[in-house]
């Protein structure tokens, strides 16, 4: 019975600590008038109510895409003859 409890604990240990997920780092960006109007129009057109979430997800998506594109791949060094 004790072995089953150990297995359960191991699974729950993989859950990230909520304190580590708290967002307490801030960034600030400046937009010109045209960029701001375009962004507001986008939010209105696609009914985006949580603007911070949208911006955070959009930025992180681009960051992760670039990391993936820059990562070495298994066949990067293969020369074609």
C-alpha positions in Angstrom: 0.0 0.0 0.0 2.9 2.4 0.8 4.3 1.8 -2.7 1.1 3.1 -4.3 1.3 6.3 -2.2 4.8 6.9 -3.4 3.8 6.6 -7.0 1.0 9.1 -6.5 3.4 11.5 -4.8 5.8 11.3 -7.7 3.1 12.3 -10.1 2.0 15.3 -8.0 5.6 16.4 -7.7 5.7 17.1 -11.5 3.0 19.8 -11.1 4.6 23.2 -11.2 4.6 25.3 -8.1 2.0 28.0 -8.3 4.4 30.5 -6.8 6.8 30.0 -9.7 4.0 30.8 -12.2 3.1 34.1 -10.7 3.7 36.9 -13.3 5.6 39.7 -11.5 7.9 40.8 -14.3 6.7 43.8 -16.3 7.5 45.1 -19.7 6.3 48.3 -21.4 6.1 49.1 -25.1 5.4 52.3 -26.9 3.3 52.4 -30.1 2.7 55.2 -32.5 -0.9 56.4 -33.1 -1.4 54.2 -36.3 -0.1 51.1 -34.5 -2.4 51.7 -31.6 -5.4 52.2 -33.8 -4.6 49.0 -35.7 -4.2 47.1 -32.5 -7.5 48.5 -31.0 -9.3 47.7 -34.3 -7.9 44.1 -34.2 -9.1 43.7 -30.5 -12.5 45.0 -31.4 -12.9 43.0 -34.7 -11.9 39.7 -33.1 -13.6 40.4 -29.7 -10.4 40.1 -27.7 -11.2 41.1 -24.1 -8.0 40.1 -22.4 -5.4 42.2 -24.1 -2.6 41.4 -21.8 -3.1 37.6 -22.4 -3.2 38.2 -26.1 0.0 40.2 -26.2 1.8 37.8 -23.9 0.8 34.7 -25.9 1.6 36.4 -29.3 5.1 37.4 -28.1 5.9 34.0 -26.5 4.6 32.2 -29.7 7.1 34.2 -31.8 9.9 33.6 -29.3 9.4 29.9 -29.2 9.1 29.7 -33.0 12.5 31.4 -33.3 14.1 29.2 -30.7 12.8 26.2 -32.6 14.0 27.6 -35.9 17.5 28.4 -34.5 17.9 25.0 -32.8 20.4 22.7 -34.4 18.7 19.8 -36.2 20.0 16.3 -36.8 20.6 16.9 -40.5 22.0 20.4 -40.5 25.5 19.3 -41.2 24.7 16.8 -44.0 26.2 17.8 -47.3 24.4 17.0 -50.5 26.5 15.7 -53.4 
